[in-house]
Amino acid sequence: MYVTAADGAQIYYQDWGAGRPVVLSHGWPLNSDSWEAQALFLAGNGYRVVAHDRRGHGRSTRTWHGNEMDTYADDLAAVLDALDLRDATLVGFSTGGGEVARYIGRHGTDRIAQAVLVSAVPPYMLQGPDNPGGVPVEVFDAIRAGSLADRSQTYRDLADGPFFGNNRPGATVSQGIREAFWLQSMASGHRNAYECIAAFSATDFRADLARFDVPTLVIHGDDDQVVPFEVGGMASAALIAKASLLVYPGAPHGITDTHKEQLGDDLLAFLKEHDA
């Protein structure tokens, strides 16, 4: 199923279950299939789960332009508007957390009851004079260089290493999980995925977080090697007025797979808080 964005791009989405809507925004350079464990679990527990492929990723149109957060947020708005979703919970993983933040910054919370940021990139990843604790630009330059030189191997290296914490002693991340990451990543458009690196790393979401006026759950692993906990979850929770923070001890970035049962239970408990 598809929704047409303002510039004509076709945004693919999955729509499972029935009940109050939960809208899932995925990470870079993946697609909505990365949410399959949570989508199946939440839809099976009485919620309507909508998960879309970001433009240039998965089954959505590989546009040349629009690979930045304002357009991503407007595409998310197009999905919510086309399906007339109300009283929804927005859940964003990694780059998808930036998409959720920018959506609220640009479109407000008229349709939104709750928000969840999972291993998310807000408030601002890039190190700079006003963000000295951020990640140096050289880290993102290296990802860009790897993407241009051999993006297939770059994605394998991410999956086999820091994304799931497979480079930590005693790691037990299956080959299947790592190959699924690579497969989804290669389904993204080359330019789209390349430009999205700047979108997730160099976008300042601090003003967007100031507009959050709904209950927000922030979930982050404290061994996240992609979006460090201090840069992401800890900083976001401090800036959002109605935020609660859940820290997964020793958890990596890709907790949608490595901690899927725990994440599903925590999301369900948060959803039920609104429904009580």
Buried (B, 14 or more C-beta within 10 A) or exposed (E): EBBEBEEEBBBBBBBBBEBBBBBBBBBBBBBBBBBBBBBBBBBEBBBBBBBBBBBBBBBBBBBEEBBBBBBBBBBBBBBBEBBEBEEBBBBBBBBBBBBBBBBBBBBEBEBBBBBBBBBBBBBBBBBEEEBEEBBEBEBBEEBBEBBEEEBEEBBBBBBBBBBBBBBBEEEEBEEEBBEBBBBBBBBBBBBBBBBBBBBBBBBBBBEBBBBBBBBBBBBBBBBBBBBBBEBBBBBBBEBBEEBEBBBBEEBBBBBBBBBBEBBBEBBBEBBEEEEE
